[in-house]
């Protein structure tokens, strides 16, 4: 994974199909219920994720409460 030199952009990571299944089961949702992220989002190219529409990306945000993963569905 490529790391960003911009501290304002949290790490992004493409999930495997097994990880996607685990996330969807954990939250009892379908992929279409996930928040969306555009395939043209600069962060996706910054981390060189090679995503296509339909992939799921994990965004790890850090705050005073610690690190927390957020999930986004890549759309065209």
C-alpha positions as CSV (number, residue, x, y, z in Angstrom):
1,X,0.0,0.0,0.0
2,X,1.2,3.4,-0.9
3,X,1.1,6.0,2.0
4,X,0.0,9.5,1.5
5,X,2.3,12.4,2.3
6,X,-0.8,14.5,3.1
7,X,-1.8,14.0,6.7
8,X,-5.4,15.1,5.9
9,X,-6.1,12.1,3.7
10,X,-6.7,8.9,5.7
11,X,-5.3,5.6,4.4
12,X,-7.5,3.8,1.8
13,X,-7.4,0.1,1.1
14,X,-9.2,-2.1,-1.4
15,X,-11.0,-5.0,0.3
16,X,-10.9,-8.6,-0.9
17,X,-14.1,-10.4,-1.8
18,X,-13.8,-12.4,1.5
19,X,-13.4,-9.1,3.5
20,X,-16.4,-7.6,1.7
21,X,-18.6,-10.6,2.7
22,X,-17.5,-10.3,6.3
23,X,-18.3,-6.5,6.4
24,X,-21.7,-7.0,4.8
25,X,-22.6,-9.8,7.2
26,X,-21.3,-7.9,10.2
27,X,-23.5,-4.9,9.5
28,X,-26.3,-6.9,7.9
29,X,-26.4,-4.8,4.7
30,X,-25.9,-5.1,1.0
31,X,-23.2,-3.4,-1.0
32,X,-25.7,-0.9,-2.4
33,X,-26.4,0.3,1.2
34,X,-22.8,1.4,1.7
35,X,-21.8,5.0,1.2
36,X,-20.4,5.7,-2.2
37,X,-17.1,7.0,-3.4
38,X,-16.4,8.1,-7.0
39,X,-14.0,6.1,-9.0
40,X,-12.5,9.5,-9.9
41,X,-11.8,10.4,-6.3
42,X,-8.2,11.6,-6.1
43,X,-7.5,9.5,-3.0
44,X,-8.1,6.3,-4.9
45,X,-5.5,7.2,-7.4
46,X,-3.1,8.5,-4.7
47,X,-3.1,5.1,-3.1
48,X,-2.8,3.3,-6.4
49,X,-5.6,0.9,-5.6
50,X,-6.6,-0.1,-9.1
51,X,-10.3,-0.2,-8.2
52,X,-13.2,-0.7,-10.5
53,X,-16.9,0.1,-10.1
54,X,-18.4,-2.3,-7.5
55,X,-15.2,-2.7,-5.4
56,X,-15.3,-1.8,-1.7
57,X,-12.7,0.5,-0.1
58,X,-11.8,0.7,3.6
59,X,-11.0,4.2,4.8
60,X,-9.2,4.3,8.2
61,X,-9.8,7.5,10.0
62,X,-7.9,8.5,13.1
63,X,-9.4,10.8,15.8
64,X,-9.0,11.4,19.5
65,X,-11.0,8.2,20.1
66,X,-8.6,6.1,18.0
67,X,-8.7,4.5,14.6
68,X,-12.0,3.6,13.0
69,X,-12.7,1.9,9.6
70,X,-15.3,3.3,7.2
71,X,-16.4,1.5,4.1
72,X,-17.3,2.9,0.7
73,X,-18.6,1.4,-2.5
74,X,-16.8,2.5,-5.6
75,X,-19.1,3.9,-8.3
76,X,-18.6,5.3,-11.8
